[in-house]
Amino acid sequence: MLTIAGAFAQGDVTFDVSAPTAVETGTPFRVEFVIGNASPQQIKFTPPAIEGFELLAGPSESYGADISISGGETVRTETTTYTFVIRGVTPGLHTVQATTASVSGKVYSTRAVTIEVVEPPEDGVDRAAEGQGSGYEISDNDVFLRATVDRTDVYKDEPIVVTLKLYVRNIQIANLDSPKFPAFNGFWQQDISSGEPTRQRETYNNRVYETSVLKEYLLYPQQSGIMTVESFEATVNAIFQEQTTAPRSIFDDFIGQNIRQVSKRIASQPIRIEVRDWPAGAPASFDGAVGEFRLEVTPPPSAMNANQSGTYTLRLSGMGNFPLIRVPKISLPQSFEQYNVTTSDNTRHSRVGTSGYREFSYPFIPRSDGLYTIPAFEFTYFDPQQRRYITHLSRETSIEVAADSTAWSGLGGVVSGVSREELRIFDQDIQFIKRGSPGLRPKGRTFLFSPLYTGLLALFSVVFVVCLLVLPRYLRNMQSDRFVRGKRANKVAFKRFRAAETYMKRDDRHGFYDEMFKALWGYMSDKFDIPMADLTKERIREELFVRNILEDHSLEYVRIISDCEEAQYSPVSSSRMGEIYREGVALISKLESALK
Amino acid sequence: MKHFTYSILVVFILSIGSTNMVAAQDNARTSATTLWDEANAAYVANDYASASAIYDSIEQSGMVSAKLYYNKAGALFKMGEIGESILYYSKAQRLAPSDADVAHNLAIVSSYTRNKIEPIPDFFLKRWMRSLGSIMSGDGWAWLSLILFAGVLAGTLLYLLPLGHHIRKTGLYGLSALVLLTIFAFSFARRDWKETASPSGGIVTSPSAAVKSSPDNSGKDLFLLYEGDRVQVLDAMNGWNEITVVNGNRGWIRSGAVSMID
């Protein structure tokens, strides 16, 4: 029954009217006017004009009183009810006009009540007349399940309310069994049913039903396209009064066998919902928030100490798909050690969607001092009403982190046990671009086989060839010079010996030894192509040794030279001159043959 | 001596011939340098699209460098053009094979490709040769080969001089080593020259491309390559390229799907 609140009187006097919202023609029903907290003696009730209905009975007056004690206070409740029994005659909307009642001289009034009168379809009439006699069946028209949605064309993540209702007419329902609720595939669902089923009278296909809301869901579609809310199934158990023509025995009534229970499986029709995807051109910061949001940012204090914890807080409030909002990414400076984001919710699901707020806290600890900037946070949501994206931008915050005064209390630069960390790689990125001179060169050109390359190659080759041509001639000259001298060394030596001999005959000691030196040194110089200035006794011994000359010969040579040096300035023997001369000649002859 | 003066003359004439070209290039170079600075400024300002466009205009003028390719590849990567970015890093690597930044970035950008192609391990000598060849650019090898060649000539001349017996003997070994090195350097330079004249390395730049068994649409699909995959082009025919992938697979791909590393 729909209860419409009437005018409230001063004090506790109430005046209400209650009437069904829908009736079938020919079916009697009651309209009640209830006056509360007034004794019947004080009430002067004016019956309303009831038009379009046939008045069957009334007004009949009834009175009830109730005394209750609560909290040491006695409360007396009195109600006076005026009941009319009426019946609809013609289909359509009919109104029970507003009426008034005066209580102790004060006038109260109710509002007019509109009642829909419908003509029951033919089959319904037939069924009412004879259906119950033919069997205990449940007609599809008498009991059915119906799912309704508040809209069928929505954007992704825009809320839809699905209501599952049971419609009953003409029969008595004991209970509903083994219900199978829709799976809501592709939807995020939230049950928003109020605890107890709400009963109501409703017309559907020109019939009046008692309806009760079984379930109510708030759905957020997660995919775009045509989606379906599947059917809701349940088994209904109806109770029929057994009607027998046979006389009832006393036991029948006693045991109560004249009640029959009939079951039937019923299902609601599936519902198609068209889900549109969000329009193109979403900003980069859009991450699936749909509705209407406000952004509130609580930045950490602008001055902090290193190693002291801080929190950056984002709060999204408003109305929208709160349960589906992901933790937004914020970019804190890399040297801030970050911890798990905590999310706190305070949201309420209702028929209009989800409202409240969701708060994200980003705890962090700055590990080193310096001036840091937390860039502005950008939050974008899609507003399905305005059909556009809306972006909120927080302000950029800067934090000055002071050095941790407790960390470096070491004495005079002595630091004990610094804990070192691995270099942490947060992310990989390409190296920055190269600056400075671009060093551009024509494309597709290589140095190899370029004119410069071939030119240089030719130059080198030419130089080489020229050298090759010039060098042998030069070498030949040089070599032949040396060869000749070597060949002639013997001859030259003997020429000198002959000169020495003449000096010996003249007994010219100075001249003799001079020529002897020239002969002996000169021979070696010519033979081995060593400049005179570089000749030493050791050098000669080496050269002879390399050429595999007997050790005796080289020793003898050195001895003769020494003898000459010795005898040159000694006043004694002229006889030694002859000896040295013979030895020298003999040695050179021997060397000459050995060196051949 | 006559030969000598003549060759000097030849070099001189060659250099005069190229001065006109050099002057023209100088003009292009100065304008390119201002463009270069503009593009870098755009990159720094995170305006990658215009940075890339300016780098492109420098490239269009026919002047290139490893740095240019490198920076353009960076801009392309920031724009999300993975395939193009890999192409330009590969171009940069051809000009500067020993550049660590190029190798680093190429590795990072390559990790964004869809296919993970495991290369067949090469014979170790081949691998050594490849890493030896990437010590220097092709031009570097060309210069080295020239210097080594001069060394060989000088060594030969020295060898002809009548020096001590064992000096000559060790000199001969040295000379043979020098000749070998010259051949190496020259072959590396020549390989680069050949690759410049007719590039064989390519990068897949279309989002995905089927590799077929024969150069027409009716061929069987053998495998799929994605943007950024590197291929070696073996042959070309009627708008199709025969390619191999580092894992040894072979097939025909539409030539439009592959950009050459030139």
Interface residues (C-beta under 8 A of the other chain):
Chain A: Q428 D429 I430 Q431 F432 I433 K434 R435 G436 S437 P438 G439 L440 R441 P442 K443 G444 R445 T446 F447 L448 F449 P451 L452 Y453 G455 L456 L457 A458 L459 F460 S461 V462 V463 F464 V465 V466 C467 L468 L471 P472 L475 Q479
Chain B: M1 H3 F4 Y6 S7 I8 V10 V11 L14 S15 G17 S18 Q25 R29 A32 T33 W36 N40 Y43 I58 E59 G62 M63 V64 S65 A66 K67 L68 Y70 N71 G74 A75 F77 D101 H104 N105 I108 V109 S111 G138 D139 W141 A142 W143 S145 L146 F149 A150 L153 T156 L157 L160 L161 P162 A189 R190 D192 W193 T196 A197 D262
